[in-house]
Amino acid sequence: MKHVGWKCCFLLTMVLAAVPLFAWQTPTPAASPAATSNTSPATTPDIPKTVNDKLKDLDQRVTNAQSAGDNAWMLVSAALVLLMTGPGLALFYGGLVRRKNTLAIMMQSFLLMALISVLWALVGYSLCFGGNGPVIGGFEHAFLRGVGADPNPDYAGTIPQSTFMIYQLMFAIITPALITGATAERMKFSGTVLFLTLWFLVVYAPLAHMVWGKGGLLNASLGGKFPTLDFAGGTVVHISSGVSALVCALYLGKRTGYPKQPMPPHSLVLSFIGACLLWVGWFGFNAGSALAASALATSAFVATHMATAAAAMSWSIAEWIKNGRPSALGAISGAVAGLVAITPAAGFVAPMPALAIGFIAGLVCYWMVTKVKSIFGYDDALDAFGVHGAGGTIGALMTGIFAQQVINPIFGAGKPVGGLDGHWGQLGNQLVGILISWGFAIVGTIVLLKITDMITGVRVSESDEIEGLDITQHGEEAYNLES
């Protein structure tokens, strides 16, 4: 019985094992045409993927993840740069003017957030980043035509072109807003609107294309004849606005009572908050210019912070030596000077050179604001030229000295970038970029001020200036002290 039982178990096991094999070998009846036409994709048997297919899927997932990360960082950076204009610059400038002009200067920053956005969508983006001419772009992206979810590989291959577009818009907003620091307390609001509209189209757009646009005369990576290193806007933003600010100050003339009457800031608390917001927002300005969430963005972030800290220290030390005590106004002014100077160099220099750039910029800008301004007697109300024009120029020059290929091999792997790499000829390219920026700003601003003066006038009447621009230009007051 034991043998019979064992044999029965063995036969039963063999039968059960043969069932799947039999079922697999049994032909499946052909489906009718009607059944075939109604078969859903869910019933289609899966085709095994090859190793190459799996590698392609993995590569696509990695690419999608990189794009998502880069896009997230760039959208945050765009928001940080907008933060620099409002509330950053609005509060910084708002606290530096007299109380009767607080809303007027803040309104100018806020207006430009709206005005430049509209101009950018219509033609500005296309003039800056369309085409491949040496001086100005074309109209291929006018009305944002062709600007959507697909990347533009010429500029940023891992983010939608619409993200690149909105990020660059924030630079275009803050640049003309910087000029209002020199024209504060005496320029008509209507004149400001017209002049800065023309200035954006005639001065900013060509400079942005020359430095950052494909085929631009000064572009360092896309075929420029004089490759100028400008990572985030030393020439395009700060030299152009700072030099134009000086021209505006000279054209408008001094404020009534300047320099005999004291005109101290009405609220350093507002300016202090604004300066802190500028420091934070500037990380989007400089680190965001890497156009990716990359190691280069980290390097620019670190360089920005170190230069700012060093400049705040050097300005404060100089003031301490001269006056016997440092001031809050000096400290925040030095910080902004450091931010300005490191802007063109942020993506090309290591932390120690960044400290040197910031320290030197703090001293130079302090000297420009306290000595040079008094020697020549111009009324740059909020020191737009002394900080942005001078700081941008110093920063652009020192970029040519301290830039290294180990930080950013912009000219190709192994090729020297700046003086520390032995490429001292880069100083010549930097000088060409500086001179072109100065020339564009001077000539363009003079012509546009003349045009604006003929159409709207540029300066308020003496009585309006004495009463204050809050009331005379906007019919409001920043502080209702009677309530």
Secondary structure, DSSP 8 states (H G I E B T S, - for coil): -HHHHHHHHHHHHHHHHHHHHHHHHS------HHHHHT--GGGS------HHHHHHHHHHHHHHHHHHHHHHHHHHHHHHHHHIIIIIIHHHHHHHS-GGGHHHHHHHHHHHHHHHHHHIIIIIHHHHHSS--SS---STTGGGTT-SSS-BTTTBTTS-HHHHHHHHHHHHHHHHHHHHHHHTTTB-HHHHHHHHHHHIIIIIHHHHHHHHSTT-TT-TTTT-SS----SS-IIIIIIHHHHHHHHHHHHH---TTTTTS----S-HHHHHHHHHHHHHHHHHHHGGGGSSSSHHHHHHHHHHHHHHHHHHHHHHHHHHHHHSS--HHHHHHHHHHHHHHHTTTTTT--HHHHHHHHHHHHHHHHHIIIIIHHHHT---TT-HIIIIIHHHHHHHHHHHHH--TTT--TT-TT---SGGGT-TTHHHHHHHHHHHHHHHHHHHHHHHHHHHHHHT-SB--HHHHHH-HHHHHHS--S--TT-
